[in-house]
Amino acid sequence: MILINMITLKKLFQPKILKFLIGGGLAAALNLALIYLIIEKLKFNTPLLRNIANIISIEISLISSFFIYRIWVWTGGIWTIQEVFLRQLPLYHVSAGVSVFTRILFIFPILDWLKVNYAINTIIGVIASASINYLISDRFVFKTPKEKIYNNSQSEKISVPYYPESLAPALSVNHTLRKDESRTIDISKSVKTLSIVIPAYNEEDCIIQTLQTICQILEKEKVDYEILVVNDNSKDNTEKLLQQINSENSKLRYVNNYYPNGFGFAVRCGLENFTGDAVAVVMADSSDAPEDIVSYYRKLQEGYDCVFGSRFIKGGKVIDYPNHKLIVNRLANLFIQILFGLKFNDTTNAFKIYRKDVIQGISPLVSHHFNLTVEMPLKAVVRGYSYTTIPIIWRNRTTGVSKLKLKEMGSRYLFIVLYIWLEKHLSRGDYHLSNNRVLVNQRLKRNG
């Protein structure tokens, strides 16, 4: 039984992350012990003395955790007074302070506002706070200068990051595919027809402009396409407008959502009815740039299974993004990045493109609402499909009303993220692409 538990722990945690967590636990235990000793044994019983006791215990535990990490987690590097005490230790204090203040001032209030249960809120806060401390420590605190020799005569000191093994794939700079990706890119898999699925609910003010702009760009770039709009039982004139534009352009068609209302259901309806070799999910409010659809299509032709856009990398841009949504977005994506070890930092954005076989491979989809935007890319990544990331531009809608309600989505997003995380770690690869191929081949042999 003990052996089974040890094996499970090794699967759930990379060695250095586990060491980091253990080191943090030891520092926390030391903090509690010091507070007890100073207050109870040394009689620091006045309010002022209790505050002093708290400061002393926190400082000693911080210094202790620093040396635990420096010796046990981020090994090697330079051990000099200037490097350790004048640079790394002060930076580590900043790292710990940032993680604590982020939890207190942002994570807890936002999750509380989203009506997330306080116990779950606390767990997420602790994980996020520790993760922020880990990332900052890794990228800045324990970034160690190394000496390299050039031309056998000239010596120059350069600074390079000392990455822990567990985060190296996620933090390397020139990296579009995951390092642990075993798939090779098949450049012969050309996409002939591109399908675009657009869910639409009460979009009479913008749907015509969105469709006309996309059509113009795709025809100009000579991309063979179909556009499938899913009318999510709109109560305005959206369906009449779709009927009108369908009569003018045979490449544009629409279906009425036969599922209950909801963004996730509408997209799923579209994914069950598109006919192209690949499909892009695009919003009806013109927030996604049509030029980026073409960039997706061109990149997909290189052989990738999926292409994900990011608004938060060099070349990406957001225009008129509401501040409260931006803060929630970045915290949610940071949490997903850390949990799955991804470099990709814009998982929650719906605007992505997938080959047809990817859609089949990640089905059945279970999300009813906007959490589908997280389910699709995470399932594709976890199940072994290849992907790359390009910068994209997003602009806030100028007409109509946003359908995303943050208060209603917090727990749903968390459910999907944890559901796929459990699949990744506990399913033993049952849903991975390699096993899916075996099942398909066996099915073909039986039918043949």
Contacts in CASP RR format, 6 or more apart in sequence:
PFRMAT RR
TARGET T0000
AUTHOR 0000-0000-0000
METHOD contacts of the structure
MODEL  1
MILINMITLKKLFQPKILKFLIGGGLAAALNLALIYLIIEKLKFNTPLLR
NIANIISIEISLISSFFIYRIWVWTGGIWTIQEVFLRQLPLYHVSAGVSV
FTRILFIFPILDWLKVNYAINTIIGVIASASINYLISDRFVFKTPKEKIY
NNSQSEKISVPYYPESLAPALSVNHTLRKDESRTIDISKSVKTLSIVIPA
YNEEDCIIQTLQTICQILEKEKVDYEILVVNDNSKDNTEKLLQQINSENS
KLRYVNNYYPNGFGFAVRCGLENFTGDAVAVVMADSSDAPEDIVSYYRKL
QEGYDCVFGSRFIKGGKVIDYPNHKLIVNRLANLFIQILFGLKFNDTTNA
FKIYRKDVIQGISPLVSHHFNLTVEMPLKAVVRGYSYTTIPIIWRNRTTG
VSKLKLKEMGSRYLFIVLYIWLEKHLSRGDYHLSNNRVLVNQRLKRNG
9 18 0 8 1.000
11 425 0 8 1.000
12 425 0 8 1.000
13 21 0 8 1.000
14 165 0 8 1.000
14 166 0 8 1.000
15 165 0 8 1.000
15 166 0 8 1.000
16 73 0 8 1.000
16 164 0 8 1.000
16 165 0 8 1.000
16 166 0 8 1.000
16 167 0 8 1.000
17 134 0 8 1.000
17 164 0 8 1.000
17 166 0 8 1.000
19 72 0 8 1.000
19 73 0 8 1.000
20 69 0 8 1.000
20 73 0 8 1.000
20 130 0 8 1.000
20 134 0 8 1.000
21 130 0 8 1.000
23 65 0 8 1.000
23 68 0 8 1.000
23 69 0 8 1.000
23 72 0 8 1.000
23 73 0 8 1.000
24 65 0 8 1.000
24 68 0 8 1.000
24 130 0 8 1.000
26 64 0 8 1.000
26 65 0 8 1.000
26 68 0 8 1.000
27 61 0 8 1.000
27 62 0 8 1.000
27 64 0 8 1.000
27 65 0 8 1.000
27 68 0 8 1.000
28 61 0 8 1.000
30 57 0 8 1.000
30 60 0 8 1.000
30 61 0 8 1.000
30 64 0 8 1.000
31 57 0 8 1.000
31 58 0 8 1.000
31 60 0 8 1.000
31 61 0 8 1.000
34 53 0 8 1.000
34 56 0 8 1.000
34 57 0 8 1.000
34 60 0 8 1.000
34 61 0 8 1.000
35 53 0 8 1.000
35 54 0 8 1.000
35 57 0 8 1.000
38 44 0 8 1.000
38 53 0 8 1.000
38 56 0 8 1.000
38 57 0 8 1.000
39 45 0 8 1.000
39 49 0 8 1.000
39 50 0 8 1.000
39 53 0 8 1.000
42 53 0 8 1.000
44 50 0 8 1.000
44 52 0 8 1.000
44 53 0 8 1.000
62 92 0 8 1.000
62 93 0 8 1.000
62 96 0 8 1.000
63 89 0 8 1.000
65 96 0 8 1.000
66 88 0 8 1.000
66 89 0 8 1.000
66 92 0 8 1.000
69 92 0 8 1.000
69 137 0 8 1.000
69 142 0 8 1.000
70 84 0 8 1.000
70 88 0 8 1.000
70 142 0 8 1.000
73 164 0 8 1.000
74 137 0 8 1.000
74 138 0 8 1.000
74 142 0 8 1.000
74 162 0 8 1.000
74 164 0 8 1.000
76 144 0 8 1.000
76 162 0 8 1.000
77 144 0 8 1.000
77 146 0 8 1.000
77 162 0 8 1.000
78 84 0 8 1.000
78 144 0 8 1.000
78 145 0 8 1.000
83 144 0 8 1.000
83 145 0 8 1.000
88 141 0 8 1.000
88 142 0 8 1.000
91 140 0 8 1.000
91 141 0 8 1.000
92 137 0 8 1.000
92 141 0 8 1.000
94 136 0 8 1.000
95 132 0 8 1.000
95 133 0 8 1.000
95 136 0 8 1.000
95 137 0 8 1.000
95 140 0 8 1.000
95 141 0 8 1.000
96 133 0 8 1.000
98 132 0 8 1.000
98 133 0 8 1.000
98 136 0 8 1.000
99 129 0 8 1.000
99 130 0 8 1.000
99 132 0 8 1.000
99 133 0 8 1.000
99 136 0 8 1.000
100 129 0 8 1.000
102 128 0 8 1.000
102 129 0 8 1.000
102 132 0 8 1.000
103 125 0 8 1.000
103 126 0 8 1.000
103 128 0 8 1.000
103 129 0 8 1.000
106 327 0 8 1.000
106 331 0 8 1.000
107 121 0 8 1.000
107 124 0 8 1.000
107 125 0 8 1.000
107 128 0 8 1.000
107 129 0 8 1.000
107 331 0 8 1.000
108 121 0 8 1.000
108 122 0 8 1.000
108 125 0 8 1.000
110 327 0 8 1.000
110 328 0 8 1.000
110 331 0 8 1.000
111 120 0 8 1.000
111 121 0 8 1.000
111 124 0 8 1.000
111 125 0 8 1.000
111 410 0 8 1.000
112 118 0 8 1.000
112 121 0 8 1.000
113 407 0 8 1.000
114 328 0 8 1.000
114 406 0 8 1.000
114 407 0 8 1.000
114 409 0 8 1.000
114 410 0 8 1.000
114 411 0 8 1.000
115 407 0 8 1.000
115 411 0 8 1.000
116 124 0 8 1.000
116 410 0 8 1.000
116 411 0 8 1.000
116 414 0 8 1.000
120 411 0 8 1.000
120 414 0 8 1.000
124 335 0 8 1.000
124 414 0 8 1.000
127 335 0 8 1.000
127 338 0 8 1.000
127 339 0 8 1.000
128 331 0 8 1.000
128 334 0 8 1.000
128 335 0 8 1.000
128 338 0 8 1.000
131 334 0 8 1.000
131 335 0 8 1.000
131 338 0 8 1.000
132 334 0 8 1.000
134 167 0 8 1.000
134 338 0 8 1.000
135 167 0 8 1.000
135 338 0 8 1.000
138 161 0 8 1.000
138 163 0 8 1.000
138 164 0 8 1.000
138 167 0 8 1.000
138 171 0 8 1.000
139 161 0 8 1.000
139 171 0 8 1.000
142 162 0 8 1.000
143 159 0 8 1.000
143 160 0 8 1.000
143 161 0 8 1.000
143 162 0 8 1.000
144 159 0 8 1.000
144 160 0 8 1.000
144 161 0 8 1.000
144 162 0 8 1.000
145 157 0 8 1.000
145 158 0 8 1.000
145 159 0 8 1.000
145 160 0 8 1.000
146 157 0 8 1.000
146 158 0 8 1.000
146 159 0 8 1.000
146 160 0 8 1.000
147 155 0 8 1.000
147 156 0 8 1.000
147 157 0 8 1.000
148 156 0 8 1.000
148 158 0 8 1.000
149 155 0 8 1.000
150 156 0 8 1.000
161 171 0 8 1.000
163 171 0 8 1.000
163 172 0 8 1.000
167 341 0 8 1.000
168 179 0 8 1.000
169 175 0 8 1.000
169 178 0 8 1.000
169 179 0 8 1.000
169 180 0 8 1.000
169 341 0 8 1.000
169 343 0 8 1.000
170 337 0 8 1.000
170 341 0 8 1.000
170 342 0 8 1.000
170 343 0 8 1.000
171 343 0 8 1.000
172 179 0 8 1.000
172 343 0 8 1.000
175 343 0 8 1.000
176 388 0 8 1.000
176 389 0 8 1.000
177 386 0 8 1.000
177 387 0 8 1.000
177 388 0 8 1.000
178 342 0 8 1.000
178 343 0 8 1.000
178 381 0 8 1.000
181 384 0 8 1.000
181 386 0 8 1.000
182 384 0 8 1.000
182 434 0 8 1.000
183 305 0 8 1.000
183 384 0 8 1.000
183 385 0 8 1.000
183 386 0 8 1.000
183 433 0 8 1.000
185 302 0 8 1.000
185 303 0 8 1.000
185 304 0 8 1.000
185 386 0 8 1.000
186 303 0 8 1.000
187 302 0 8 1.000
187 303 0 8 1.000
189 303 0 8 1.000
189 355 0 8 1.000
190 301 0 8 1.000
191 277 0 8 1.000
191 278 0 8 1.000
191 297 0 8 1.000
191 300 0 8 1.000
191 301 0 8 1.000
191 355 0 8 1.000
192 224 0 8 1.000
192 276 0 8 1.000
192 277 0 8 1.000
193 224 0 8 1.000
193 225 0 8 1.000
193 226 0 8 1.000
193 275 0 8 1.000
193 276 0 8 1.000
193 277 0 8 1.000
194 218 0 8 1.000
194 223 0 8 1.000
194 224 0 8 1.000
194 225 0 8 1.000
194 226 0 8 1.000
194 276 0 8 1.000
194 277 0 8 1.000
194 278 0 8 1.000
194 279 0 8 1.000
194 280 0 8 1.000
194 293 0 8 1.000
194 297 0 8 1.000
194 353 0 8 1.000
195 225 0 8 1.000
195 226 0 8 1.000
195 227 0 8 1.000
195 228 0 8 1.000
195 274 0 8 1.000
195 275 0 8 1.000
195 276 0 8 1.000
195 278 0 8 1.000
195 279 0 8 1.000
195 280 0 8 1.000
196 214 0 8 1.000
196 225 0 8 1.000
196 226 0 8 1.000
196 227 0 8 1.000
196 228 0 8 1.000
196 279 0 8 1.000
196 280 0 8 1.000
196 282 0 8 1.000
196 293 0 8 1.000
197 228 0 8 1.000
197 230 0 8 1.000
197 267 0 8 1.000
197 270 0 8 1.000
197 271 0 8 1.000
197 274 0 8 1.000
197 279 0 8 1.000
197 280 0 8 1.000
197 281 0 8 1.000
197 282 0 8 1.000
198 210 0 8 1.000
198 211 0 8 1.000
198 227 0 8 1.000
198 228 0 8 1.000
198 229 0 8 1.000
198 230 0 8 1.000
198 281 0 8 1.000
198 282 0 8 1.000
198 283 0 8 1.000
198 284 0 8 1.000
199 229 0 8 1.000
199 230 0 8 1.000
199 232 0 8 1.000
199 257 0 8 1.000
199 263 0 8 1.000
199 264 0 8 1.000
199 266 0 8 1.000
199 267 0 8 1.000
199 270 0 8 1.000
199 281 0 8 1.000
199 283 0 8 1.000
199 284 0 8 1.000
200 207 0 8 1.000
200 229 0 8 1.000
200 230 0 8 1.000
200 231 0 8 1.000
200 232 0 8 1.000
200 234 0 8 1.000
200 238 0 8 1.000
200 242 0 8 1.000
200 266 0 8 1.000
200 284 0 8 1.000
201 231 0 8 1.000
201 232 0 8 1.000
201 233 0 8 1.000
201 234 0 8 1.000
201 238 0 8 1.000
201 261 0 8 1.000
201 262 0 8 1.000
201 263 0 8 1.000
201 266 0 8 1.000
201 403 0 8 1.000
202 234 0 8 1.000
202 235 0 8 1.000
202 236 0 8 1.000
202 238 0 8 1.000
202 400 0 8 1.000
202 401 0 8 1.000
203 210 0 8 1.000
203 234 0 8 1.000
203 236 0 8 1.000
203 238 0 8 1.000
203 284 0 8 1.000
203 285 0 8 1.000
203 400 0 8 1.000
204 234 0 8 1.000
204 236 0 8 1.000
204 237 0 8 1.000
204 238 0 8 1.000
204 241 0 8 1.000
205 399 0 8 1.000
205 400 0 8 1.000
206 284 0 8 1.000
206 285 0 8 1.000
206 286 0 8 1.000
206 397 0 8 1.000
206 398 0 8 1.000
206 399 0 8 1.000
206 400 0 8 1.000
207 229 0 8 1.000
207 238 0 8 1.000
207 241 0 8 1.000
207 242 0 8 1.000
207 284 0 8 1.000
208 241 0 8 1.000
208 245 0 8 1.000
209 286 0 8 1.000
210 282 0 8 1.000
210 284 0 8 1.000
210 285 0 8 1.000
210 286 0 8 1.000
211 227 0 8 1.000
211 229 0 8 1.000
211 245 0 8 1.000
211 252 0 8 1.000
212 245 0 8 1.000
213 286 0 8 1.000
213 290 0 8 1.000
214 227 0 8 1.000
214 282 0 8 1.000
214 290 0 8 1.000
214 293 0 8 1.000
215 227 0 8 1.000
215 249 0 8 1.000
215 251 0 8 1.000
215 252 0 8 1.000
216 290 0 8 1.000
217 290 0 8 1.000
217 291 0 8 1.000
217 293 0 8 1.000
217 294 0 8 1.000
218 225 0 8 1.000
218 290 0 8 1.000
218 293 0 8 1.000
218 294 0 8 1.000
221 294 0 8 1.000
223 294 0 8 1.000
223 297 0 8 1.000
225 251 0 8 1.000
226 251 0 8 1.000
226 252 0 8 1.000
226 253 0 8 1.000
226 274 0 8 1.000
226 275 0 8 1.000
226 276 0 8 1.000
227 251 0 8 1.000
227 252 0 8 1.000
227 253 0 8 1.000
228 253 0 8 1.000
228 254 0 8 1.000
228 255 0 8 1.000
228 270 0 8 1.000
228 273 0 8 1.000
228 274 0 8 1.000
229 242 0 8 1.000
229 252 0 8 1.000
229 253 0 8 1.000
229 254 0 8 1.000
229 255 0 8 1.000
229 284 0 8 1.000
230 254 0 8 1.000
230 255 0 8 1.000
230 256 0 8 1.000
230 257 0 8 1.000
230 266 0 8 1.000
230 267 0 8 1.000
230 269 0 8 1.000
230 270 0 8 1.000
231 238 0 8 1.000
231 239 0 8 1.000
231 242 0 8 1.000
231 254 0 8 1.000
231 255 0 8 1.000
231 256 0 8 1.000
231 257 0 8 1.000
232 257 0 8 1.000
232 261 0 8 1.000
232 262 0 8 1.000
232 263 0 8 1.000
232 265 0 8 1.000
232 266 0 8 1.000
233 256 0 8 1.000
233 257 0 8 1.000
233 261 0 8 1.000
239 254 0 8 1.000
239 256 0 8 1.000
242 254 0 8 1.000
243 254 0 8 1.000
245 252 0 8 1.000
246 252 0 8 1.000
246 253 0 8 1.000
246 254 0 8 1.000
255 269 0 8 1.000
255 270 0 8 1.000
255 273 0 8 1.000
257 265 0 8 1.000
257 266 0 8 1.000
257 269 0 8 1.000
258 269 0 8 1.000
259 265 0 8 1.000
259 266 0 8 1.000
259 268 0 8 1.000
259 269 0 8 1.000
260 368 0 8 1.000
262 368 0 8 1.000
262 369 0 8 1.000
263 369 0 8 1.000
263 370 0 8 1.000
263 372 0 8 1.000
263 403 0 8 1.000
263 404 0 8 1.000
264 365 0 8 1.000
264 367 0 8 1.000
264 368 0 8 1.000
264 369 0 8 1.000
264 370 0 8 1.000
264 371 0 8 1.000
264 372 0 8 1.000
265 368 0 8 1.000
267 281 0 8 1.000
267 350 0 8 1.000
267 372 0 8 1.000
268 365 0 8 1.000
268 372 0 8 1.000
271 279 0 8 1.000
271 359 0 8 1.000
271 363 0 8 1.000
271 365 0 8 1.000
276 356 0 8 1.000
277 355 0 8 1.000
277 356 0 8 1.000
278 297 0 8 1.000
278 300 0 8 1.000
278 353 0 8 1.000
278 354 0 8 1.000
278 355 0 8 1.000
278 356 0 8 1.000
279 353 0 8 1.000
279 354 0 8 1.000
279 356 0 8 1.000
279 359 0 8 1.000
280 293 0 8 1.000
280 296 0 8 1.000
280 297 0 8 1.000
280 351 0 8 1.000
280 352 0 8 1.000
280 353 0 8 1.000
280 354 0 8 1.000
281 350 0 8 1.000
281 351 0 8 1.000
281 352 0 8 1.000
281 353 0 8 1.000
281 373 0 8 1.000
281 376 0 8 1.000
282 288 0 8 1.000
282 293 0 8 1.000
282 351 0 8 1.000
283 350 0 8 1.000
283 351 0 8 1.000
285 397 0 8 1.000
285 399 0 8 1.000
285 400 0 8 1.000
285 402 0 8 1.000
286 395 0 8 1.000
286 397 0 8 1.000
286 398 0 8 1.000
287 351 0 8 1.000
287 394 0 8 1.000
287 395 0 8 1.000
287 396 0 8 1.000
287 397 0 8 1.000
288 351 0 8 1.000
288 392 0 8 1.000
288 394 0 8 1.000
289 392 0 8 1.000
289 393 0 8 1.000
289 394 0 8 1.000
289 395 0 8 1.000
292 309 0 8 1.000
292 351 0 8 1.000
292 390 0 8 1.000
292 392 0 8 1.000
292 393 0 8 1.000
293 353 0 8 1.000
295 390 0 8 1.000
295 392 0 8 1.000
296 307 0 8 1.000
296 309 0 8 1.000
296 352 0 8 1.000
296 353 0 8 1.000
296 390 0 8 1.000
297 353 0 8 1.000
299 307 0 8 1.000
299 388 0 8 1.000
299 390 0 8 1.000
300 307 0 8 1.000
300 353 0 8 1.000
300 355 0 8 1.000
302 388 0 8 1.000
303 386 0 8 1.000
304 386 0 8 1.000
304 387 0 8 1.000
304 388 0 8 1.000
305 354 0 8 1.000
305 355 0 8 1.000
305 357 0 8 1.000
305 358 0 8 1.000
305 380 0 8 1.000
305 385 0 8 1.000
305 386 0 8 1.000
305 387 0 8 1.000
306 352 0 8 1.000
306 353 0 8 1.000
306 354 0 8 1.000
306 355 0 8 1.000
306 358 0 8 1.000
306 377 0 8 1.000
306 380 0 8 1.000
306 385 0 8 1.000
306 386 0 8 1.000
306 387 0 8 1.000
306 388 0 8 1.000
307 352 0 8 1.000
307 353 0 8 1.000
307 387 0 8 1.000
307 388 0 8 1.000
307 389 0 8 1.000
307 390 0 8 1.000
308 344 0 8 1.000
308 346 0 8 1.000
308 347 0 8 1.000
308 352 0 8 1.000
308 377 0 8 1.000
308 387 0 8 1.000
308 388 0 8 1.000
308 389 0 8 1.000
308 390 0 8 1.000
309 346 0 8 1.000
309 349 0 8 1.000
309 351 0 8 1.000
309 352 0 8 1.000
309 389 0 8 1.000
309 390 0 8 1.000
309 391 0 8 1.000
309 392 0 8 1.000
310 316 0 8 1.000
310 344 0 8 1.000
310 345 0 8 1.000
310 346 0 8 1.000
310 349 0 8 1.000
310 389 0 8 1.000
310 390 0 8 1.000
310 391 0 8 1.000
310 392 0 8 1.000
311 317 0 8 1.000
311 318 0 8 1.000
311 346 0 8 1.000
311 349 0 8 1.000
311 391 0 8 1.000
311 392 0 8 1.000
311 393 0 8 1.000
311 394 0 8 1.000
312 318 0 8 1.000
312 330 0 8 1.000
312 333 0 8 1.000
312 345 0 8 1.000
312 346 0 8 1.000
313 345 0 8 1.000
313 346 0 8 1.000
313 389 0 8 1.000
313 391 0 8 1.000
314 391 0 8 1.000
315 391 0 8 1.000
316 391 0 8 1.000
316 392 0 8 1.000
316 393 0 8 1.000
317 391 0 8 1.000
317 393 0 8 1.000
317 394 0 8 1.000
318 326 0 8 1.000
318 393 0 8 1.000
318 394 0 8 1.000
318 395 0 8 1.000
319 393 0 8 1.000
319 394 0 8 1.000
319 395 0 8 1.000
319 396 0 8 1.000
320 395 0 8 1.000
320 396 0 8 1.000
321 329 0 8 1.000
321 394 0 8 1.000
321 396 0 8 1.000
322 396 0 8 1.000
324 406 0 8 1.000
325 404 0 8 1.000
325 406 0 8 1.000
328 406 0 8 1.000
329 348 0 8 1.000
332 348 0 8 1.000
332 413 0 8 1.000
333 345 0 8 1.000
333 346 0 8 1.000
333 347 0 8 1.000
333 348 0 8 1.000
334 345 0 8 1.000
335 417 0 8 1.000
336 342 0 8 1.000
336 347 0 8 1.000
336 348 0 8 1.000
336 374 0 8 1.000
336 378 0 8 1.000
336 417 0 8 1.000
337 343 0 8 1.000
337 344 0 8 1.000
337 345 0 8 1.000
337 347 0 8 1.000
339 417 0 8 1.000
339 421 0 8 1.000
340 378 0 8 1.000
340 381 0 8 1.000
340 382 0 8 1.000
340 421 0 8 1.000
340 424 0 8 1.000
342 381 0 8 1.000
343 389 0 8 1.000
344 377 0 8 1.000
344 381 0 8 1.000
344 387 0 8 1.000
344 389 0 8 1.000
347 373 0 8 1.000
347 374 0 8 1.000
347 377 0 8 1.000
347 378 0 8 1.000
348 373 0 8 1.000
348 374 0 8 1.000
348 413 0 8 1.000
349 373 0 8 1.000
349 394 0 8 1.000
350 370 0 8 1.000
350 372 0 8 1.000
350 373 0 8 1.000
351 392 0 8 1.000
351 394 0 8 1.000
352 376 0 8 1.000
352 377 0 8 1.000
354 376 0 8 1.000
354 380 0 8 1.000
358 380 0 8 1.000
358 385 0 8 1.000
361 383 0 8 1.000
361 433 0 8 1.000
361 436 0 8 1.000
362 375 0 8 1.000
362 376 0 8 1.000
362 379 0 8 1.000
362 380 0 8 1.000
362 383 0 8 1.000
365 372 0 8 1.000
365 375 0 8 1.000
365 376 0 8 1.000
365 379 0 8 1.000
366 375 0 8 1.000
366 416 0 8 1.000
366 419 0 8 1.000
367 374 0 8 1.000
367 375 0 8 1.000
367 412 0 8 1.000
367 416 0 8 1.000
368 412 0 8 1.000
369 408 0 8 1.000
369 409 0 8 1.000
369 412 0 8 1.000
370 403 0 8 1.000
370 404 0 8 1.000
370 409 0 8 1.000
370 412 0 8 1.000
370 413 0 8 1.000
371 409 0 8 1.000
371 412 0 8 1.000
371 413 0 8 1.000
371 415 0 8 1.000
371 416 0 8 1.000
374 413 0 8 1.000
374 416 0 8 1.000
374 417 0 8 1.000
375 416 0 8 1.000
375 420 0 8 1.000
377 387 0 8 1.000
378 416 0 8 1.000
378 417 0 8 1.000
378 420 0 8 1.000
379 420 0 8 1.000
379 423 0 8 1.000
380 387 0 8 1.000
381 387 0 8 1.000
382 420 0 8 1.000
382 423 0 8 1.000
382 424 0 8 1.000
382 431 0 8 1.000
382 432 0 8 1.000
383 431 0 8 1.000
383 432 0 8 1.000
383 433 0 8 1.000
383 436 0 8 1.000
384 432 0 8 1.000
384 433 0 8 1.000
384 434 0 8 1.000
385 433 0 8 1.000
423 431 0 8 1.000
429 435 0 8 1.000
END
